[in-house]
């Protein structure tokens, strides 16, 4: 049965979020500080519902548990990837993620969090935090203790279309004016290293400095920081270009730029699709910017038609 699984996104309000998920993607968002669209997710904190077909109304986690053949009967305990769109109206906290081993020990068997970012849009002269300047753990501890954040943190300039791999142990943060698509392991484990002493709370009587995770951050930060060099393959067809952004243990992520019609084959356990620009069709079904869907195991040949850009991922 050749059935495409379209997902209903889950939205998250954040103190740093904005409204571009509405103005740029046309989503119905819960507030004007909506920071995240969990576009393809089976995480307990945001489990996407299937919008169409035989499994309409079922959650992605239910499909994983009960219809494993759709995903090649993989061995993971949960759907292994999580696709997000992030709208940062303000700076996010400076943070770090654990690897699988640390998360399994400290976070009740959770997946670790390897992730990557494709920059959808950003302000002129925008930057992100990626990496740090401490030569070893002792210097890291001293700089954190003395709050030498400007000396510790590395900033990198960004532009639309840039791509970054964020391995566990990498200090990182998205800064104001940036919108990106994130592909990550199915994990919500984040350790805040620094958050600009921002206050949080539901009303003025309950304001408090946001929780930090200094011990855990020091445990998992890799010293010294090592930049990741990515040289992805680009394959060009008459009507299409396919750019491999990253291929690692946890995922392969590609960008498809289409300006006509092109045939492909789905020969993976599953492939996630996100339309990030334009509109068109997949096997005669209309798709446009903001649509997210999964081609399940055994889908086989498919045809994309239109003028659009897509980010796809698979294992």
C-alpha positions as CSV (number, residue, x, y, z in Angstrom):
1,X,0.0,0.0,0.0
2,X,1.6,3.3,-1.1
3,X,0.4,5.7,1.5
4,X,2.0,8.9,2.6
5,X,1.9,9.8,6.3
6,X,1.3,13.6,6.7
7,X,1.8,14.9,10.2
8,X,0.1,17.6,12.2
9,X,2.7,19.8,13.9
10,X,2.9,20.4,17.7
11,X,3.7,24.0,18.7
12,X,5.7,25.1,21.8
13,X,5.5,28.6,23.3
14,X,8.9,29.8,24.6
15,X,10.1,33.0,26.3
16,X,12.4,33.6,23.3
17,X,9.8,32.7,20.6
18,X,8.0,34.9,18.1
19,X,5.2,34.7,15.5
20,X,7.1,33.9,12.3
21,X,5.8,30.3,12.3
22,X,2.5,32.0,11.5
23,X,3.7,34.8,9.2
24,X,6.2,32.7,7.3
25,X,4.6,29.3,7.3
26,X,0.9,30.0,7.8
27,X,0.6,27.8,10.9
28,X,-2.1,28.4,13.5
29,X,0.1,29.1,16.5
30,X,-0.9,29.2,20.2
31,X,0.8,32.6,20.9
32,X,3.0,35.4,19.6
33,X,5.9,33.8,21.5
34,X,5.8,30.4,19.7
35,X,9.4,29.2,19.5
36,X,9.1,25.7,18.1
37,X,7.2,23.6,15.6
38,X,7.6,19.9,16.3
39,X,6.9,18.9,12.7
40,X,7.6,15.2,12.8
41,X,7.8,13.9,16.3
42,X,6.8,10.9,18.4
43,X,8.2,12.3,21.7
44,X,5.9,12.1,24.7
45,X,6.2,15.9,25.0
46,X,5.0,16.4,21.4
47,X,3.5,13.4,19.6
48,X,2.3,14.3,16.1
49,X,-1.0,13.0,14.8
50,X,-1.4,11.6,11.3
51,X,-3.6,13.9,9.2
52,X,-4.7,11.5,6.4
53,X,-5.4,8.1,5.1
54,X,-5.8,4.8,6.9
55,X,-4.1,6.0,10.0
56,X,-5.8,9.4,10.3
57,X,-6.0,10.4,14.0
58,X,-3.3,8.0,15.2
59,X,-0.2,9.3,16.8
60,X,3.2,8.7,15.3
61,X,4.3,6.9,18.5
62,X,1.2,4.6,18.2
63,X,2.3,3.8,14.6
64,X,5.8,3.0,15.8
65,X,4.5,0.7,18.5
66,X,1.7,-1.0,16.5
67,X,2.6,-0.7,12.8
68,X,6.4,-1.2,12.9
69,X,6.4,-2.5,9.4
70,X,5.9,1.1,8.2
71,X,9.4,1.9,9.4
72,X,11.2,-1.3,8.4
73,X,10.7,-2.9,11.8
74,X,13.6,-1.1,13.3
75,X,14.9,-2.0,16.8
76,X,14.8,1.4,18.5
77,X,12.4,1.7,21.4
78,X,10.9,4.8,19.9
79,X,10.7,6.7,16.6
80,X,14.4,7.8,16.5
81,X,14.2,11.2,14.9
82,X,12.6,14.6,15.7
83,X,12.2,17.4,13.1
84,X,11.6,20.9,14.3
85,X,11.3,24.4,12.9
86,X,12.6,27.0,15.4
87,X,11.8,30.7,15.4
88,X,14.2,32.7,17.7
89,X,12.9,36.2,18.3
90,X,15.3,36.5,21.2
91,X,18.6,34.7,22.1
92,X,18.2,31.1,23.3
93,X,20.1,29.9,26.3
94,X,23.7,28.7,25.9
95,X,23.4,25.0,26.2
96,X,24.9,21.6,25.6
97,X,23.5,18.1,25.0
98,X,24.6,14.7,26.3
99,X,25.5,11.6,24.3
100,X,23.6,8.3,24.4
101,X,25.8,6.9,27.1
102,X,25.5,9.8,29.5
103,X,21.7,10.2,28.9
104,X,21.2,6.5,29.5
105,X,22.9,6.7,32.9
106,X,21.6,10.1,34.1
107,X,18.3,10.7,32.3
108,X,16.5,7.4,32.8
109,X,17.5,5.7,29.6
110,X,16.8,8.6,27.3
111,X,18.4,9.0,23.9
112,X,21.2,11.4,23.8
113,X,20.9,14.4,21.5
114,X,22.9,14.8,18.3
115,X,21.3,17.5,16.1
116,X,21.9,19.6,13.0
117,X,20.6,23.0,11.8
118,X,19.7,24.3,8.4
119,X,19.3,28.1,8.4
120,X,16.0,29.0,6.8
121,X,16.4,32.7,7.4
122,X,18.3,35.1,9.6
123,X,18.9,38.8,10.2
124,X,21.7,40.6,8.4
125,X,25.0,40.0,10.3
126,X,23.4,37.3,12.4
127,X,25.5,34.9,14.5
128,X,25.2,31.7,16.4
129,X,27.0,30.3,19.4
130,X,29.0,27.2,18.5
131,X,32.0,26.1,20.5
132,X,34.0,27.5,23.3
133,X,37.6,28.7,24.0
134,X,38.6,26.6,27.1
135,X,41.6,24.4,26.5
136,X,40.7,21.8,29.1
137,X,38.1,21.0,31.8
138,X,40.0,23.0,34.5
139,X,40.0,26.1,32.4
140,X,36.3,25.5,31.5
141,X,35.4,25.2,35.2
142,X,37.3,28.4,36.1
143,X,35.8,30.5,33.3
144,X,32.3,29.3,34.3
145,X,32.9,30.0,38.0
146,X,34.2,33.5,37.2
147,X,31.3,34.1,34.7
148,X,33.8,34.9,31.9
149,X,31.1,34.2,29.3
150,X,32.4,36.6,26.6
151,X,35.8,34.9,26.8
152,X,34.4,31.4,26.9
153,X,31.8,31.5,24.2
154,X,32.6,31.3,20.4
155,X,30.4,33.2,18.0
156,X,30.1,32.3,14.3
157,X,28.5,34.4,11.5
158,X,25.6,32.8,9.6
159,X,23.5,33.3,6.5
160,X,20.5,31.8,4.9
161,X,21.3,28.3,3.6
162,X,24.1,27.6,6.1
163,X,24.2,24.2,7.8
164,X,25.7,23.1,11.1
165,X,26.2,19.7,12.8
166,X,25.9,19.9,16.6
167,X,27.4,16.8,18.2
168,X,26.9,16.0,21.9
169,X,29.2,18.0,24.1
170,X,29.2,21.0,21.8
171,X,28.4,24.4,23.4
172,X,25.8,26.1,21.2
173,X,22.9,28.5,21.1
174,X,20.6,30.0,18.4
175,X,20.5,33.8,18.6
176,X,17.8,36.4,17.9
177,X,16.5,36.8,14.4
178,X,17.2,33.2,13.3
179,X,14.8,30.7,11.9
180,X,16.0,27.2,11.2
181,X,15.0,23.6,10.6
182,X,16.5,21.2,13.1
183,X,16.9,17.4,12.6
184,X,17.8,15.6,15.8
185,X,17.6,12.4,17.8
186,X,14.3,11.9,19.5
187,X,15.4,13.5,22.8
188,X,14.4,16.6,24.8
189,X,17.5,16.6,27.1
190,X,19.1,20.0,27.2
191,X,21.6,21.3,29.8
192,X,21.6,25.1,30.2
193,X,25.0,26.5,30.8
194,X,24.1,30.2,30.8
195,X,20.8,32.1,30.2
196,X,21.8,35.8,30.5
197,X,20.2,35.8,34.0
198,X,16.8,35.9,32.4
199,X,13.7,35.6,34.7
200,X,10.9,33.2,34.1
201,X,7.6,32.6,35.7
202,X,3.8,32.8,35.2
203,X,3.4,36.1,37.0
204,X,5.4,38.8,38.6
205,X,5.1,37.2,42.1
206,X,6.7,34.0,40.9
207,X,9.6,35.3,38.7
208,X,12.8,33.4,39.1
209,X,16.1,32.9,37.3
210,X,15.8,30.0,34.8
211,X,17.3,26.8,36.0
212,X,20.8,26.0,34.9
213,X,22.6,22.7,34.8
214,X,26.2,23.6,35.5
215,X,27.4,20.2,36.8
216,X,25.8,18.2,33.9
217,X,27.1,20.8,31.4
218,X,30.7,20.5,32.7
219,X,30.4,16.7,32.6
220,X,29.5,16.5,29.0
221,X,31.2,19.5,27.3
222,X,34.1,18.3,25.1
223,X,37.4,20.0,25.7
224,X,38.9,21.5,23.7
225,X,36.2,22.3,21.2
226,X,36.7,20.8,17.7
227,X,35.0,22.3,14.7
228,X,33.2,19.9,12.4
229,X,34.0,20.2,8.7
230,X,31.3,19.1,6.4
231,X,31.8,18.5,2.7
232,X,28.5,17.1,1.4
233,X,28.0,15.6,-2.0
234,X,25.9,17.5,-4.6
235,X,24.1,15.5,-7.3
236,X,22.6,17.6,-10.2
237,X,19.8,16.5,-12.5
238,X,18.1,18.4,-15.3
239,X,15.3,19.6,-13.0
240,X,16.7,19.0,-9.6
241,X,19.7,19.3,-7.3
242,X,20.2,17.0,-4.3
243,X,22.7,18.2,-1.7
244,X,23.8,15.8,1.1
245,X,24.2,18.1,4.1
246,X,25.3,15.4,6.6
247,X,25.5,11.6,6.9
248,X,26.4,10.3,10.4
249,X,25.5,7.5,12.7
250,X,22.1,9.0,13.6
251,X,20.8,10.4,10.4
252,X,21.4,11.4,6.8
253,X,20.0,14.9,5.9
254,X,19.6,16.2,2.3
255,X,18.3,19.3,0.7
256,X,16.3,18.8,-2.6
257,X,16.0,21.9,-4.9
258,X,13.4,21.2,-7.6
259,X,12.4,23.2,-10.6
260,X,10.4,20.7,-12.6
261,X,9.7,17.0,-12.4
262,X,12.0,14.3,-11.0
263,X,11.6,10.6,-10.2
264,X,13.2,9.1,-7.0
265,X,13.0,5.9,-5.1
266,X,12.3,5.3,-1.4
267,X,14.5,2.4,-0.5
268,X,15.1,3.3,3.2
269,X,13.3,2.2,6.3
270,X,11.5,5.6,6.2
271,X,12.2,9.1,4.9
272,X,11.0,12.3,6.5
273,X,10.1,15.2,4.3
274,X,9.7,19.0,5.1
275,X,8.8,21.5,2.4
276,X,10.7,24.6,3.3
277,X,10.0,26.7,0.2
278,X,7.6,26.8,-2.8
279,X,4.9,24.3,-3.8
280,X,4.3,21.3,-6.0
281,X,3.2,17.7,-5.9
282,X,4.3,14.3,-4.7
283,X,2.7,11.5,-6.7
284,X,-0.1,13.9,-7.7
285,X,-0.8,15.1,-4.1
286,X,-0.4,18.8,-3.6
287,X,2.3,19.9,-1.2
288,X,3.6,23.4,-0.2
289,X,5.8,25.2,2.2
290,X,5.1,24.0,5.8
291,X,4.0,20.5,4.9
292,X,5.7,17.6,6.6
293,X,5.3,13.9,5.8
294,X,6.9,10.4,5.9
295,X,7.3,8.0,3.1
296,X,7.1,4.6,4.8
297,X,9.1,1.4,4.2
298,X,8.6,-0.2,0.9
299,X,7.1,2.9,-0.7
300,X,9.3,2.5,-3.8
301,X,9.3,4.9,-6.7
302,X,7.8,8.4,-6.3
303,X,7.7,11.6,-8.4
304,X,8.2,15.2,-7.2
305,X,6.9,18.0,-9.4
306,X,7.0,21.7,-8.9
307,X,9.2,24.6,-7.9
308,X,10.2,23.9,-4.3
309,X,12.9,23.1,-1.7
310,X,12.7,20.2,0.7
311,X,14.7,18.9,3.6
312,X,14.7,15.1,3.9
313,X,16.1,12.8,6.5
314,X,16.5,9.1,7.1
315,X,18.7,6.6,8.9
